[in-house]
């Protein structure tokens, strides 16, 4: 069989860029940056330790397609931390960061 992909004539295509979050450098001591892509408006950033305990929460206003947020998390023990980002549309993104003191 033949597989044809494409849009149907006369129907406009809407392309929505996928939202993403990236933490770097991903082995750090206390400071790292979050690169947020294709998120808009009020955005909440939460950081959880390996036991699920909330160790940081902050609200940010995102006004560009790609924006960096610098986080400084001093006094955290070495380990893997889960980062949860929730935008104004309740879109949830997750990533991890390794802190080694």
C-alpha positions as CSV (number, residue, x, y, z in Angstrom):
1,X,0.0,0.0,0.0
2,X,0.9,3.6,-0.4
3,X,1.1,5.9,2.6
4,X,0.5,9.6,1.8
5,X,1.1,12.2,4.4
6,X,0.2,15.9,4.2
7,X,-2.6,18.3,4.8
8,X,-5.9,18.3,2.9
9,X,-6.3,21.1,0.3
10,X,-8.1,24.1,1.6
11,X,-7.7,23.3,5.3
12,X,-5.1,25.5,7.0
13,X,-2.6,23.8,9.2
14,X,-1.9,25.0,12.7
15,X,1.6,24.3,13.9
16,X,2.0,24.5,17.7
17,X,5.6,24.3,18.9
18,X,6.1,21.9,21.7
19,X,6.9,23.3,25.1
20,X,10.1,22.1,26.7
21,X,12.3,22.6,29.8
22,X,16.0,21.9,30.1
23,X,18.2,22.3,33.2
24,X,22.0,23.0,32.8
25,X,24.7,22.5,33.8
26,X,23.2,19.2,34.9
27,X,25.9,18.4,37.4
28,X,26.3,21.5,39.5
29,X,26.9,22.7,43.0
30,X,24.0,25.1,43.7
31,X,23.2,27.3,40.7
32,X,21.7,26.2,37.4
33,X,19.6,27.6,34.7
34,X,16.3,26.4,33.4
35,X,15.7,27.0,29.7
36,X,12.0,27.2,29.0
37,X,10.8,27.0,25.5
38,X,7.3,27.8,24.1
39,X,5.7,28.7,27.5
40,X,3.9,31.9,28.0
41,X,2.5,33.9,31.0
42,X,2.7,33.0,34.7
43,X,4.7,29.9,35.2
44,X,5.4,28.1,38.5
45,X,8.7,26.3,39.0
46,X,8.9,23.6,41.8
47,X,11.9,21.6,42.9
48,X,11.5,18.3,44.8
49,X,14.1,16.2,46.5
50,X,14.4,12.4,45.9
51,X,11.8,11.8,48.7
52,X,9.2,14.1,47.0
53,X,9.6,16.9,49.5
54,X,9.1,20.4,48.0
55,X,12.4,22.3,48.5
56,X,11.8,25.3,46.3
57,X,8.8,27.0,44.7
58,X,8.8,30.2,42.6
59,X,6.5,32.0,40.2
60,X,7.9,33.6,37.0
61,X,6.3,35.6,34.2
62,X,7.5,34.2,30.8
63,X,7.3,36.7,28.0
64,X,9.5,35.2,25.2
65,X,9.4,31.9,23.3
66,X,12.6,30.9,24.9
67,X,13.6,32.2,28.3
68,X,16.2,31.3,30.9
69,X,15.6,31.3,34.6
70,X,18.6,31.1,37.0
71,X,18.0,29.2,40.2
72,X,20.2,29.3,43.2
73,X,19.5,26.5,45.6
74,X,22.0,26.7,48.4
75,X,22.1,24.4,51.3
76,X,20.7,21.5,49.5
77,X,22.3,18.0,50.0
78,X,23.9,16.3,47.1
79,X,21.5,14.2,45.0
80,X,19.0,14.2,42.2
81,X,16.2,16.8,42.2
82,X,13.1,16.7,40.2
83,X,11.9,20.0,38.6
84,X,8.3,20.6,37.8
85,X,7.2,23.5,35.6
86,X,3.5,24.4,35.3
87,X,2.4,27.2,32.9
88,X,-0.8,29.3,33.0
89,X,-2.6,26.7,30.9
90,X,-1.7,23.9,33.4
91,X,0.7,22.3,31.0
92,X,3.2,20.3,33.1
93,X,6.8,19.8,32.2
94,X,9.4,17.8,34.2
95,X,13.1,17.5,34.2
96,X,15.9,16.5,36.7
97,X,19.1,18.1,37.9
98,X,22.0,16.6,39.8
99,X,23.5,18.7,42.7
100,X,26.9,17.6,44.0
101,X,28.4,19.6,46.8
